[in-house]
Amino acid sequence: MTFPSSSKAFARSTCELPDITRDWLYSTAWKMRYRTAFSESGFGVHPNVTSFTMHQETHTQAGKVMRDLNALGQTYARSEGPWDYQWTGVAGTKVCKPGYHRYGAAIDFTRFDWGSGHYVDTAVHGKEKRRYLRRRYLAVIAVCRKHFGTVLHCYNDPDGSHWNHIHADRGRKAVAADWDYQTDTTIIQWAARDLAGITDMAIDGDFGPQTSRGLATLRKRFGAEKVDPTASSANFLAWLDLISRHGMADKDAGTYKSG
């Protein structure tokens, strides 16, 4: 469905629209767990399976994220694969506050877990010193963008609150790339830095000359010269798929090619 505009969404704090309550995403075996605290090392603590209330569309789209992450673990595991998806950490879904949470159209992710020590903790791994963990976080961001139009994270954090979770909402659908949106630009910048090796790339959401050069480098490495990510949602999905595969497998851009 088409959710109300952002101006309307942020104008009030009352909850609206029908919702459902579930403790799983995509498969009843893939449970959600509420993050209750942080460890001394800064990792989220998720002790119990938890039910969350959200709009049906959000549950469906979030389920597709888990489906795709499981598929990545099956085929593109960095080591000791295949990885079978296990569970998802969540901080919140439908909340009566300004924004898309009040419609149940948003979900805040805190952990993605494939078991056996293979996971993404959103409070730690986005700015982790070890590149393979940053790449895995990027893979998750790319998959989230495949199914949600807006994805906020540690490098796309307009209000300073998203350093410890990934917010995904359907206020914007999974459309073609638009470099005026920081959701889309930060993904390209991050891929240019951590997949294409442009180590001085700023991940700031500003599509300037440096980002343009980074996009051109990725386009050449991916063999995607004829695949314009701004031309259609299908084209950008192809880019997001390439980014997620490289990130999950911990491979340099160009290991996998377009088409």
SVG drawing of the C-alpha trace seen along z (x, -y; Angstrom):
<svg xmlns="http://www.w3.org/2000/svg" viewBox="-7 -18 49 43">
<polyline fill="none" stroke="black" stroke-width="0.4" points="0.0,0.0 1.0,-3.7 1.5,-5.1 0.9,-8.8 3.5,-11.4 6.3,-12.1 4.9,-15.5 1.7,-13.8 3.5,-10.9 5.6,-13.3 2.7,-15.7 1.1,-13.5 2.1,-10.8 -1.1,-8.8 -1.0,-5.2 -3.1,-4.5 -3.8,-1.7 -4.5,2.0 -1.7,4.2 -0.7,7.8 1.4,9.3 4.0,11.9 7.2,13.3 8.8,14.5 9.8,13.1 9.2,15.1 9.5,18.5 8.0,19.4 11.5,20.8 13.2,17.4 12.2,15.7 12.5,12.1 14.2,11.2 14.0,7.9 17.3,6.1 17.0,5.4 20.5,4.0 24.1,3.8 27.1,5.9 30.3,4.4 31.7,4.7 28.8,2.8 27.0,5.7 23.2,6.0 21.7,8.4 18.7,10.4 17.6,12.9 14.1,13.9 11.9,14.5 9.5,11.5 6.3,10.7 6.1,7.4 3.1,5.5 3.4,4.0 1.6,3.4 1.1,6.6 3.2,5.0 6.1,4.4 6.0,8.0 6.0,9.2 8.8,7.0 11.0,7.7 10.4,11.4 11.8,10.9 14.9,9.4 15.4,12.5 14.7,14.8 17.4,13.0 19.9,13.1 19.4,16.8 20.0,17.2 23.2,15.2 24.3,17.4 23.7,20.5 25.7,19.4 28.0,16.6 29.1,17.4 32.5,16.0 33.7,19.3 32.5,22.6 29.3,22.3 26.5,22.8 25.1,20.6 21.5,21.2 19.6,18.1 18.6,18.3 17.0,15.2 16.6,11.4 17.1,8.8 14.6,6.0 14.4,2.8 10.8,1.8 8.1,1.7 4.8,0.0 5.2,-2.9 2.9,-5.9 5.3,-8.6 5.8,-10.9 7.0,-9.2 6.3,-5.9 6.5,-3.8 3.0,-5.1 1.6,-3.3 3.5,-0.1 5.3,-0.8 8.8,-0.8 11.0,1.7 14.3,1.2 16.7,4.1 19.5,4.8 21.0,8.1 21.0,10.6 22.2,14.1 23.2,17.1 24.5,19.1 27.9,20.4 29.3,16.9 28.2,15.5 26.1,12.4 25.8,8.6 25.4,6.5 24.1,3.1 25.6,1.4 29.1,2.5 29.9,3.8 29.0,0.8 32.2,-1.0 34.2,2.0 37.9,1.9 37.8,5.3 36.7,4.8 34.9,8.1 32.4,7.2 31.8,3.8 31.2,5.5 28.7,7.9 26.9,4.9 26.8,3.3 25.4,6.5 22.5,6.3 21.9,2.6 21.7,3.4 19.2,6.2 17.1,4.0 17.0,1.4 15.8,4.1 12.6,4.2 12.3,0.8 12.7,-2.6 14.2,-4.3 17.1,-2.7 18.7,-4.6 21.9,-3.3 25.3,-4.4 26.2,-6.4 22.8,-7.6 21.7,-9.0 19.8,-12.3 18.9,-12.7 21.9,-10.9 19.8,-8.0 20.6,-5.3 24.2,-4.5 23.0,-1.3 20.2,0.0 19.0,0.2 15.7,-1.5 13.8,-0.5 10.4,-1.9 7.9,-1.9 7.3,-5.6 9.2,-5.3 8.9,-2.1 11.8,-0.1 12.1,-2.4 15.0,-3.2 18.0,-4.9 17.8,-8.6 21.1,-10.3 19.1,-13.0 18.3,-10.4 21.0,-9.6 19.7,-6.1 20.8,-5.4 24.0,-7.5 25.5,-6.1 25.2,-2.6 27.2,-3.5 29.7,-5.4 30.1,-2.5 30.5,0.0 33.1,-2.3 35.1,-2.4 34.9,1.1 34.4,3.1 36.2,1.1 39.1,0.0 38.6,-3.8 39.6,-4.2 39.3,-8.0 35.6,-7.9 33.4,-9.9 30.2,-8.2 28.2,-11.3 25.2,-11.0 26.4,-13.9 26.5,-12.8 29.5,-15.0 32.4,-14.5 34.1,-11.9 30.9,-9.8 30.5,-10.1 34.0,-8.7 33.2,-5.9 30.0,-5.0 32.0,-4.9 34.6,-2.6 31.9,-0.3 30.1,-0.3 33.3,0.8 34.2,3.4 30.7,4.9 30.5,4.9 27.4,2.8 28.1,0.0 24.7,0.5 22.8,0.9 21.8,-2.6 20.6,-2.2 18.5,-5.4 16.6,-4.2 14.4,-1.6 13.8,0.2 14.9,3.5 18.3,1.9 18.9,0.8 17.9,4.2 20.6,5.7 23.2,3.3 22.0,4.1 22.2,7.8 25.8,7.3 26.7,5.3 25.1,7.7 26.9,10.7 30.3,9.1 29.7,7.9 28.5,11.2 31.3,13.2 34.0,10.6 35.1,10.2 36.5,7.2 34.2,5.5 34.4,7.4 34.4,10.9 30.8,11.1 29.6,9.5 26.3,8.0 24.2,10.4"/>
</svg>
